[in-house]
Amino acid sequence: MTKPMHEDASLSRRALMAGSVGLAAAVLSPAPALGAAKPTKPLPKGFLWGTATAAHQIEGNNTNSDFWLAENVKPTLFQEASLDACDSYHRYAEDITLAAKLGFNAHRFGIEWARIEPEPGKFSEAELDHYLRVLEECHKHGLAPVVTYSHWTVPRWFAAKGGFEHPDSPQIFARFAERATAKLGPLMAAASTFNEANIARLIQARPEVKAIEPLVKAMLAACAKASGSDRFASVLFADLAKSEANQVRAHELAFDAIKSGPGDFPVGVTISMQDVQGVGPGNKATEFEDLIYGPWIAQAAKADFVGVQTYTRILVDASGVMPPAKEAEKTAAGYEFYPEGLGGTIRYAARKTGKPIYVTENGIGTDDDTRRIAYTDRALASVRACMDEGIDVRGYIHWSLLDNFEWVYGYRQQFGLVSVDRTTFKRTPKPSACHLGARAKANRI
């Protein structure tokens, strides 16, 4: 039987998304202001405390990926290119050591498909060895490795083939998952097939997306031309009518391949879950939930766990998504400062899936680290409330360890607990890093 992560955490072991939910208004009663600290309670042994990263956002020079190309063609939606990112491809040991010293016991990171399979069916043993060393470094420092097989990016050749619009895409992705697991599986503590598998649905639910559609089409056309192809498909800007069924099947086949081992660890799927709150009679909250989640809640219910990734709430009345209230506090990513949304999505995920829950992303884009601390404390209080209600929450993984490349927004949004000098790559922990690390060390909320 697969070991739940919370039973063996010692296996020695955003933001485009953030922008995609910058829709909600603070028209309901505001959350109470921070007051005196409430007494904390111990958490179950093995509760995972960690930070999350994504390969493309931190490694740098991911030249074989679809995103690298999209960042560098003209026209492009990207405000700047990723270039060296945080140079974590070379500095991963420094990052892992830092996370462990801060007090965390888990580390979520991605293995980059574009590096591992740079050409169709041709796998790089050197790159697999690289990620094996990352896993070994996690174990060396007592961090449970939580691995993402695909965090939005895909190989350039796969995008030029049509991505998940291509009928063979499920088998192609499963082949990658099988090969990566064969090498890396024994050292994994947990894994997800896709990061925020519903991201294209969430993006397309944004009213403002219509305005950028011509630029997106022009960018993808430029990518296709640069690739010598008549097509170029992105996970973020997918044609759901052509791609979603294939991506669901890709998840199912990859799930089976990963579970076949080697390795014995839980496998799930992470979902972008913003707290959808209905306002007034006849509100369309349920319809909006169905729109942004589609088939992925059902897939999570068949997996070992659901990864909840939450940043804010979305208010929906009888007319649809409500515009932001002028007086609402906003984050640097433009959405409402509403940490308690995490509790709402945990309850939703528990009710809909009946599966163990890991918070695999939660955080805030801000230049004011005191607001990051306030946000995190209130989000954790909502986790505690859910656990007190009997919900099986087994970990809290914060986005992100580092200030990194936030997709189309470039380096302007700061989600990290640790700042990174863009020239020297020097890592400097912020007060929020020490604050959350201390809570992790104490294992109390």
Secondary structure, 3 states (H helix, E strand, C coil): CCCCHHHCCCCCCCCHHHHHCCCCCCCCCCCCCCCCCCCCCECCCCCEEEEECCHHHHCCCCCCEHHHHHHHCCCCCCCCCCCCCCCHHHHHHHHHHHHHHHCCCEEEEECCHHHHCCECCECCHHHHHHHHHHHHHHHHCCCEEEEEEECCCCEHHHHHHCHHHCCCHHHHHHHHHHHHHHHHHHHCCEEEEECCCCHHHHHHCCCCHHHHHHHHHHHHHHHHHHCCCCCCCCCCCCCHHHHHHHHHHHHHHHHHHHHCCCCCCCEEEEEECCEEEECCCCCCHHHHHHHHHCCHHHHHHHCCEEEEEECCEEEEECCEECCCCCCCCECCCCCECCCCHHHHHHHHHHHHHCCCEEEEEECCCCCCHHHHHHHHHHHHHHHHHHHHCCCCEEEEEEECCECCCCHHHCCCCCCCCEEECCCCCCEEECHHHHHHHHHHHHCEC
